[in-house]
Structure formats: structure tokens, C-alpha cells
């Protein structure tokens, strides 16, 4: 009788532990998916700069994305901070930020890359 009670007690604790782990995993998955869905990275060549709307059009292969920037956007070249005036049409850039509902990127950082082939 004692053995049966012991096994029932162990089974109850095991089931409770398993249910707790499943619940925690289900809570964390949507948060990770939502954060990953909002992060944006776009690497391409600048084809247009519009200072009135504070945006760059960046082309990767045949796809052009509009990248919006503001005063909080960091302009870098590798690990060094640079200024926006260094970025010209034809520059190779990597844009980091978040996507909006239209698929445009709001940049938190825009990095100027060395031209390919040099």
C-alpha cells in the first residue's frame, strides 16, 4: 500500500512539473516571435536620398526598400561614428531597425560599407 501511494505521489509531482514547463515555454514563444518579427536588417545600395522625408531608397538585387531615419539614427562606418553627408547614391549600406506595417524600415543604425571589389 505504501509503495502505491509513493508512486502516485511521484506521478503527481512529475505531471505538475511537466505542466509548468509547458506553460512557461508557451508564454515565451509569442514574445520571442514578436520581437524577431519586428527586427529588420537590409543590406544594399543607396539609389535615392530624400532629405525632405528623411528617407533612403536601398536596393538589394531587384527589391527596393524605403529606409526612414531620424535624429536618433546612428550613422556608422564599421565601428566608427560618421555623419550622414558621407552617404551618397551608390553607397553600400546595412540598415538596422524595425519594419512598419507597409514593409518600410525605420532605422536605428545605418552602416556604410566599403565598396565591393576593393
N, C-alpha and C positions, 0 to 999 in steps of 0.2 A: 504494500500500500504506500509506503514511504517513497519507494522508487517511482511509482506512477505519479505521485504528487510532485516529486522533484523534476521529472521530465515535462510535466505540464507547466510548471513554473518557468523552466528554461525556455520552453517553446513560446510562452507569453512574452518574456523579455526579448527573445530573438525577433519576434514579429514586431514588437514595439520599436526596436532599434532599426529594423529594416524600413518600416513605415516612416520613421523620422528622416532617414537618409533620402528616401524618395521625395518627401515633401521639400526638403532643403534643395535638392537638385532641381525640382520643378520651379522653385522660386528664382533660382539663379539663372536659368536658361533664358527667359524672356529679357532679363536685364542685360545680359551679355549680347543677345541678338540685337536688341535695340541700339546698344552702344556701337556695335560693329556696323550696323546698317547706316548709321549717321556719319561715320568717318569716311572721308574722301581723300583720295590721292590721285592726282592726274599729272602725267609726265608727257610733255610735248613741246611744240614750237609755237611761240607767240606769233599770231597772224594779224592781230589788230589790238591797239591800245586806245581805250576811250576814257579820257580823264574826266569828262562830264558825268558819266555814270559810274566812275571808279571801277572799271572792269577791263579785263584782258580776254581776248578770244585765243584759246590754246588748242592747237590741232595735234591730234595723235592719229597717224595714218589718215583716214578719211573722216574722222569724227572730230567735230569742233565743240568744245565746251566753253561756256562763259564763266569766267572766274571773277567774282566780285571781291574787292578789297576795301579796307577802311583804315582808320588811323591806328588800330590795334594790330594790323597785319605786320608780321616781321619779314623784312626783306633781307635775304642772306645769300652769300656765295660760299658754299661749303660750310665751314664753321664760323665764318666771319660775317658780321653785320655789314650790310651795304645800303645804298639808297635806291629808291625807285627809278631814278634817272638812268641807272646802269642797265635797266631792262629795255630792250629795243625790239622792234619787229624782227623776227628771225632768231631771237634768243631761245636757247634750250632751257626749259624751266621744269621744276617739280612743284606742284601746288598741293598743299595740305590744308584741310579744313573740313567742312561739313556740306553735304548735299541739301538743297532745299527741295520743295515738292515738284519743281519744274525740272530738276536734274542739273541745275546750276550749282556751282561751288562757291561757298563763302569762305575765303582763305584766311587761315590763321598764320600761315607761313608760305612764302614763295621763295624758292631757292633757285638761283641762277647757276646753271651747269656749264662746264667747259664745252666748247663746240666739239662735236664728234669728229674723229679723224685726225686730231692733232696729237 
